[in-house]
């Protein structure tokens, strides 16, 4: 009997000492996992008012607009923004320190538009941009397995960044993968040789750029159907601080001189009409190159960072996750 009583007392002590699950705080937005007794509480803040734990908001049609997880106001893990059709628009995957994030951007079909990495809120490392077209292959399968006839993805741009600033080579590509242009950036400013190519790889144009301005020799070429046979000059001249300077020569396709014009810091000393007409395409190309349309990381919500309620069932809203307008 004494032994039995002693064992009963020990069992009672162990039962009283066993850890018990913490009682969940009441919240208007909860989700219970199937087959479990745990609840997921959304749109919480810590004692300092910083975002804490899982957050999400809905579109007016009831589909999730975004969802993310925070630790003391900083995102950790996946931060996903969705199109109104329910497919991801962007996915940012943060490390435990919320310092680095890999990023993917998608169109409404689920096709990848861009991918790269962030350092904080700044682009860092190599970024790749894609587009989609029709007609080169029989069909294309998107991220969800749906097949679209005659659609193919191709790389359009590659740009390298260092903590938000362009650094190194910038390249654009034709749909078949051949290089269309190459430029070089140093500390976010274009410097080096800007080269343009035809789709068959033959040179189209090359000019030196110094601190963002055309400055140095410029050569343009006739289209060459057989690059191995050599290239024929179309126009040769020199730039000085974005102004044509010195002798500019236009050639016939047989290599003979068609016209020569002298410039002094952008002002022609003889007839300029022909060269203006011939060089207009070059000026437009220089003004437009490198202007990549950025995929959006921003859902139109203005109270996400502050932890306020939003439309769609009071699930909170938000602008940029650091209180900024996106990335």
Secondary structure, DSSP 4 states (H G I P E B T S, - for coil): -HHHHHHHHHHHHHHHHS--PPPPPP-SSEEEPTTS--EEEPSEE-TTS-EEEEEEEE-TTSSEEEEEEEETTEEEEEEEEE-TTSSEEEEEEE-TTSSEEEEEEE-TTS-EEEEEEEETTEEEEEEEEEEEEEEEEEEEE-TTS-EEEEEEEEEEEEEEEETTEEEEEEEEE-TTS-EEEEEEEETTEE-EEEEEE-TTS-EEEEEEEETTEEEEEEEEE---S-GGG---EEEEEEEETTEE-EEEEEE-TTS-EEEEEEEETTEESS--HHHHHHHHHHHHHHHHTT-PPPPP---S-SSTTTT---TTTS----SSTTSSS--
